[in-house]
């Protein structure tokens, strides 16, 4: 059976260079590592497991989440001074 050179063997497509560590994802998004875990659980970030069992965040989901977070940021709150009783 002949295969083309651009076809992945056995249906496996390596994603080298398309994922980042959880710490790097946190740094890119400007959030804590705990927030990264929360966003993974919520489905906002997709991950893969390496052969060694480590979890890595897909870069496409990091950029999508970053764009989503920027558009969802509320405007700066305005605080009015508290009135005192006369």
C-alpha positions, 0 to 999 in steps of 0.5 A: 500500500503506497502512502503519500509523503504529506499523509501522516502515517497511521493517521497520527499527526504530530503537533510539534510546536503547536502546544505550550506548557501550562506555565507558558500558557499562563504567562502568555495569557497573563493569568495564574497556573490555577486559572489555566487549570480552571479554563481547561476544566471549563473547556476554554482551553484544549490540551494534549498529553505527551507520551510521558504523560505531561499535559500541554495546552494547544496554542490555537486554544490559547490565542482564541482564549486570549482574544475572548478574554480581551473582548469580555473585559469590562470597562474600568469601574467608576467609584463615587465618593460615599455621602455622609449623613448631615 
